[in-house]
Amino acid sequence: MKSVLYLVRRPPGPLADETTDLMLVSGVFEQATAVVFVDDGVLQLAGLDARQSPLKALPTYEVESLYADGESLAERGISLDAVAPLAVTSIGPPALRQLIASHDIVLTD
């Protein structure tokens, strides 16, 4: 089965929720799925513990490879402590390029 990487660039909103739904479907079908939040996409991670978000369901669907661009987090003043309850790994540009190259399919929102 092919591996899928979702590259999330949009802030919270209806279009971002549709992308999250696609991530959940990938998990249901047991595809190797990873998600990386970049640019304004990292805003989806802020304050997850205080609001309802379909992102919280990702681990339930075995979508557990979650990453965020460290520069995007820093530019927006978001710390990884603020993304609870998700376990998100901060990565830099070299790791991001490697992550993209290592997946069969890359989908952006």
Backbone hydrogen bonds in HBPLUS format (Angstrom, degrees):
<---DONOR---> <-ACCEPTOR-->    atom                        ^
c    i                          cat <-CA-CA->   ^        H-A-AA   ^      H-
h    n   atom  resd res      DA  || num        DHA   H-A  angle D-A-AA Bond
n    s   type  num  typ     dist DA aas  dist angle  dist       angle   num
A0105-ILE N   A0003-SER O   2.98 MM 102  6.25 150.4  2.07 158.3 167.0     1
A0004-VAL N   A0032-ALA O   2.77 MM  28  6.17 163.7  1.80 166.3 172.1     2
A0034-ALA N   A0004-VAL O   2.90 MM  30  6.35 151.8  1.98 156.7 165.7     3
A0005-LEU N   A0105-ILE O   2.80 MM 100  6.20 153.5  1.87 154.9 164.0     4
A0107-LEU N   A0005-LEU O   2.82 MM 102  6.22 161.9  1.86 163.7 170.0     5
A0006-TYR N   A0034-ALA O   2.88 MM  28  6.31 161.2  1.91 150.0 154.4     6
A0036-VAL N   A0006-TYR O   2.89 MM  30  6.26 163.7  1.92 172.1 173.9     7
A0007-LEU N   A0107-LEU O   2.73 MM 100  5.97 169.7  1.74 163.6 167.0     8
A0008-VAL N   A0036-VAL O   2.86 MM  28  6.10 161.3  1.90 157.8 163.2     9
A0038-VAL N   A0008-VAL O   2.89 MM  30  6.07 171.5  1.90 165.7 165.7    10
A0017-ASP N   A0013-GLY O   2.99 MM   4  6.27 150.4  2.08 152.5 161.7    11
A0018-GLU N   A0014-PRO O   3.10 MM   4  6.42 144.9  2.23 143.2 151.9    12
A0019-THR N   A0015-LEU O   3.23 MM   4  6.58 151.0  2.32 143.1 149.9    13
A0020-THR N   A0016-ALA O   3.02 MM   4  6.36 153.6  2.09 146.2 153.7    14
A0021-ASP N   A0017-ASP O   2.94 MM   4  6.24 149.5  2.04 144.2 152.3    15
A0022-LEU N   A0018-GLU O   3.12 MM   4  6.48 149.2  2.22 142.5 150.0    16
A0023-MET N   A0019-THR O   3.04 MM   4  6.43 149.7  2.13 146.0 154.6    17
A0024-LEU N   A0020-THR O   2.99 MM   4  6.33 155.4  2.05 151.2 157.3    18
A0025-VAL N   A0021-ASP O   3.00 MM   4  6.31 152.7  2.08 147.0 154.4    19
A0026-SER N   A0022-LEU O   2.98 MM   4  6.29 154.6  2.05 148.0 154.5    20
A0027-GLY N   A0023-MET O   3.07 MM   4  6.42 151.9  2.15 145.1 152.6    21
A0028-VAL N   A0024-LEU O   2.93 MM   4  6.27 151.2  2.01 147.5 155.5    22
A0029-PHE N   A0025-VAL O   3.09 MM   4  6.37 153.7  2.16 150.8 156.5    23
A0031-GLN N   A0026-SER O   3.04 MM   5  5.43 170.6  2.05 158.3 155.6    24
A0030-GLU N   A0027-GLY O   2.97 MM   3  4.87 157.7  2.03 106.5 109.6    25
A0035-VAL N   A0065-SER O   2.88 MM  30  6.33 158.6  1.92 163.9 169.3    26
A0067-TYR N   A0035-VAL O   2.80 MM  32  6.11 150.6  1.88 153.7 163.2    27
A0037-PHE N   A0067-TYR O   2.88 MM  30  6.26 156.1  1.94 138.2 142.6    28
A0069-ASP N   A0037-PHE O   2.91 MM  32  6.26 161.6  1.94 173.0 173.4    29
A0041-GLY N   A0038-VAL O   2.79 MM   3  5.16 139.6  1.95 146.6 143.9    30
A0042-VAL N   A0039-ASP O   3.35 MM   3  6.28 165.9  2.38 122.2 123.9    31
A0043-LEU N   A0040-ASP O   3.03 MM   3  5.55 154.6  2.10 112.5 120.1    32
A0044-GLN N   A0041-GLY O   3.06 MM   3  5.71 158.3  2.11 115.7 121.7    33
A0045-LEU N   A0042-VAL O   2.96 MM   3  5.44 153.0  2.03 111.5 119.7    34
A0046-ALA N   A0043-LEU O   3.31 MM   3  5.34 143.1  2.45  98.6 108.0    35
A0050-ALA N   A0047-GLY O   3.05 MM   3  5.46 147.1  2.17 110.5 119.8    36
A0051-ARG N   A0048-LEU O   3.45 MM   3  5.48 162.8  2.48 102.9 107.6    37
A0056-LYS N   A0053-SER O   3.22 MM   3  5.93 153.6  2.29 117.0 121.8    38
A0057-ALA N   A0054-PRO O   3.04 MM   3  5.57 155.4  2.11 113.6 120.7    39
A0058-LEU N   A0055-LEU O   3.06 MM   3  5.53 163.8  2.08 116.5 121.6    40
A0060-THR N   A0057-ALA O   2.96 MM   3  5.28 125.1  2.27 110.2 125.1    41
A0061-TYR N   A0058-LEU O   3.00 MM   3  5.30 136.0  2.20 107.6 119.4    42
A0063-VAL N   A0058-LEU O   2.98 MM   5  5.02 165.9  2.00 141.6 138.1    43
A0062-GLU N   A0059-PRO O   3.02 MM   3  4.78 156.7  2.08 106.5 107.1    44
A0089-THR N   A0066-LEU O   2.99 MM  23  6.33 166.4  2.01 140.7 142.5    45
A0068-ALA N   A0089-THR O   2.91 MM  21  6.18 146.3  2.02 147.8 148.6    46
A0091-ILE N   A0068-ALA O   2.89 MM  23  6.10 155.9  1.95 154.7 158.6    47
A0073-LEU N   A0069-ASP O   3.04 MM   4  6.37 156.8  2.10 154.1 161.1    48
A0070-GLY N   A0091-ILE O   2.80 MM  21  5.45 174.1  1.81 155.4 156.5    49
A0074-ALA N   A0070-GLY O   2.98 MM   4  6.18 165.5  2.01 149.2 152.7    50
A0075-GLU N   A0071-GLU O   2.92 MM   4  6.05 164.1  1.94 150.9 155.2    51
A0076-ARG N   A0072-SER O   3.28 MM   4  6.35 137.7  2.47 137.1 146.3    52
A0076-ARG N   A0073-LEU O   3.19 MM   3  5.37 134.4  2.41  99.6 111.6    53
A0078-ILE N   A0073-LEU O   2.93 MM   5  4.97 171.0  1.94 145.8 144.8    54
A0077-GLY N   A0074-ALA O   3.12 MM   3  4.98 163.2  2.15 103.1 108.1    55
A0082-ALA N   A0079-SER O   2.92 MM   3  5.45 149.4  2.02 112.4 121.2    56
A0083-VAL N   A0080-LEU O   3.20 MM   3  5.40 167.3  2.21 108.8 112.5    57
A0086-LEU N   A0083-VAL O   3.07 MM   3  5.99 141.8  2.22 142.4 137.6    58
A0096-LEU N   A0092-GLY O   2.92 MM   4  6.10 151.6  2.00 155.5 164.7    59
A0097-ARG N   A0093-PRO O   2.97 MM   4  6.18 162.2  2.00 154.3 157.5    60
A0098-GLN N   A0094-PRO O   3.06 MM   4  6.30 158.0  2.11 145.3 151.5    61
A0099-LEU N   A0095-ALA O   2.85 MM   4  6.00 153.2  1.92 144.5 152.1    62
A0100-ILE N   A0096-LEU O   2.98 MM   4  6.22 162.7  2.01 153.0 156.7    63
A0101-ALA N   A0097-ARG O   2.98 MM   4  6.17 163.2  2.01 148.1 153.0    64
A0102-SER N   A0098-GLN O   2.96 MM   4  6.06 136.0  2.16 142.4 153.5    65
A0103-HIS N   A0100-ILE O   3.39 MM   3  5.78 168.2  2.41 111.4 114.9    66
